[in-house]
Amino acid sequence: MITIREIILRGANAAIHLQSKDGSFPSGHNGPWHWMDTPVRVTSHWATLLLDAYNISNDTKFKEAAIKSYDYLLSKHLRPFGFSYLCSKSKYKERMPNGLIGQAWVIESFLNGYNTLKNKEYIKIC
């Protein structure tokens, strides 16, 4: 029987191979509307999983990959108006901060990042 610990570690190992050089992960789409997302939401989710894997295993490869994700998420171009993240590529939401849930996922991930890594830049985003 596979444990949650094993699922997290397998997922995190797979994630490392999906991560781009800039720290992002491939984008997805909004479930209900099927609008294409930017890589922001998915990168936030993977960063959280990578931290969970690091906390379970203490393997620095997960920590390094999470930091790389956060470095990407700190990029100013992802927040075109200086605050909210651009999470959706929908033609209905073009060029404006969009959606509440995308912002929430990013904030949750940065809170997790701060709690584990104690980087004050992460808490400033929140």
C-alpha positions in Angstrom: 0.0 0.0 0.0 1.4 3.4 -1.0 1.6 6.1 1.7 0.9 9.8 1.4 4.6 10.4 2.1 5.5 8.3 -1.0 3.0 10.1 -3.1 4.4 13.4 -2.1 8.0 12.3 -2.8 7.1 10.8 -6.1 5.2 13.8 -7.2 8.0 16.1 -6.1 10.6 14.0 -8.0 8.4 14.2 -11.1 8.0 18.0 -10.7 11.7 18.7 -10.8 11.8 17.3 -14.3 8.9 19.5 -15.4 10.3 22.8 -14.0 11.6 25.3 -16.5 14.9 27.1 -16.2 13.1 30.2 -15.0 11.5 28.2 -12.1 8.0 28.1 -13.6 5.9 25.0 -14.3 3.7 24.4 -17.4 0.5 26.3 -17.2 -2.9 24.7 -16.9 -6.5 26.0 -17.3 -9.3 27.2 -15.1 -11.5 24.2 -14.5 -15.0 25.5 -14.8 -14.4 27.9 -17.8 -11.4 26.1 -19.4 -9.6 29.5 -19.8 -5.9 29.1 -20.1 -3.9 30.1 -17.0 -0.5 31.6 -16.8 2.1 29.4 -15.1 1.5 31.3 -11.8 -1.2 29.1 -10.2 0.4 25.8 -11.2 3.9 27.0 -10.0 2.4 28.0 -6.7 0.9 24.5 -6.2 4.2 22.8 -7.2 6.2 25.0 -4.8 4.0 23.9 -2.0 4.4 20.2 -2.9 8.2 20.7 -3.2 8.3 22.2 0.3 6.2 19.3 1.7 8.7 16.9 0.1 11.6 18.9 1.6 10.0 18.8 5.0 9.4 15.1 4.8 12.8 14.1 3.4 15.1 17.0 4.2 16.5 16.5 0.7 17.9 19.9 -0.5 17.0 19.2 -4.1 13.3 19.9 -3.2 14.2 23.0 -1.2 16.3 24.3 -4.2 13.5 23.6 -6.7 10.9 25.4 -4.3 13.2 28.4 -4.0 13.5 28.5 -7.8 9.7 28.5 -8.0 9.5 31.4 -5.6 12.1 33.3 -7.4 9.9 33.0 -10.5 6.8 34.0 -8.6 8.6 37.1 -7.3 9.2 38.3 -10.9 7.6 41.7 -11.3 6.3 41.0 -14.8 3.8 38.5 -13.3 2.2 41.4 -11.4 1.7 43.9 -14.2 0.0 46.5 -11.9 2.4 45.9 -9.0 0.0 43.9 -6.7 -2.2 41.2 -8.1 -0.9 38.3 -10.2 -2.0 37.8 -13.8 -3.3 34.3 -13.5 -5.6 33.9 -16.5 -5.1 34.3 -20.2 -8.8 34.6 -20.9 -9.8 37.1 -23.6 -12.4 38.3 -21.1 -9.7 39.2 -18.5 -6.9 40.3 -20.7 -4.4 42.7 -19.1 -6.1 43.0 -15.8 -5.5 41.3 -12.4 -7.9 38.5 -12.5 -9.6 36.1 -10.2 -9.6 35.7 -6.5 -8.7 32.1 -6.2 -5.5 32.4 -8.3 -4.3 35.1 -5.9 -5.3 32.9 -2.9 -3.2 30.0 -4.2 -0.2 32.2 -4.6 -0.6 33.7 -1.1 -1.0 30.3 0.4 2.2 29.1 -1.3 4.2 32.1 -0.1 2.9 31.6 3.4 4.1 28.0 3.3 7.4 29.2 1.8 7.9 31.7 4.6 7.0 29.2 7.3 9.6 26.7 6.0 12.3 29.0 4.5 11.9 32.1 6.6 12.5 34.4 3.6 10.9 37.8 4.4 10.3 38.5 0.8 7.7 35.8 0.7 5.7 37.3 3.6 5.8 40.8 2.0 3.8 39.4 -1.0 1.0 38.4 1.3 
